Amino acid sequence: MSDELEIFKKKLLYRASYRGTKEMDILLSSFVKKYINTFKKKELEELEFFLKLEDEVIRNYYNFDINEDNIEKNPISKIFKKFKI
């Protein structure tokens, strides 16, 4: 189980690091690096769902408090909203 969890974490970090825009790459990879080892399995699954959201949705939520695609319902989004580089 531990090996599977570590592979899952690496996939999440990769997904956060290669978004398509450099700004989102930096923001999301920094966030994931900071919190990934503190998250339990359930939170990692929620992080996976969060990372599947479009960059524009995440950016609008982070910068302008625009709640698209019910992003605010994801518990990870609340942690992300408070995150500062």
N, C-alpha and C positions, 0 to 999 in steps of 0.2 A: 504494500500500500504506500509506503513512504517513497519508493521510486516513482510510482505513478503520480503521486502528489507533486514531486519535484519536477517531473516532466510537464505536468499541467501548469505549474508556476512559470516554467521557462516559456511555454507557449503564450501565456498571458503577457509576460514581459515583452516577448517578440511582437505580439499584437499591439501593445502600447507604444512600442518604439518605432514602428513602421506604419504610420497612419496615412501619409500622403502629403502632409504639410509639415515643414520643419517645426513650426510653432507647436503644433499638437503632438508631434513626436517628443519634443522636449518636455512639455507639460505633463503628458500622460505617462511617459516613461519615468520621470522623476517621481510622480505620485505613486506609481506601482512599485518602484524600487523602495520607497520609504515604507510602504504598508504591507507588501506582499507576505512578509514573514510573520506578520502579526495577525493576519486573517486566518480564520478557521475555514474548513472545507465549504460550508454554506456561503460564507462571505466571498470566497474565491469563485464560486459559481455565480454569485451576484455580480462580481467584478467582470466575469466573462460576458454576461449579458450586457453590462454597462459598456464594455469595449466594443460590442457589436453595433452600438448606436453610431449614427453618422457624425462626423466631425462637427458639422454645422450645428447639430442638435446639442452636442456637448459644449461647444464654444458659446452658443447663445445662452445656455443655462449658466455657465460659469461667469460669463461677462455681463449678461443683461437680465438674469433671472427669468428667462423665457422658458416655460415648462412645456416643451414639445415631446410627443411620444411618451408621455407620462414618466419622464425621466426622474421626476421628484419622488416617485413611488419606490425607486430602487434605493435601498439604504446606503449603498456605496456613493451615490450622488451627493448625499449630505456630507459625507466625509470629504469628498472631492471638492465641494463648494468651499469648504473652510481651508483647503490646502493652498499654501503659498510657496513659491520657489524661493 
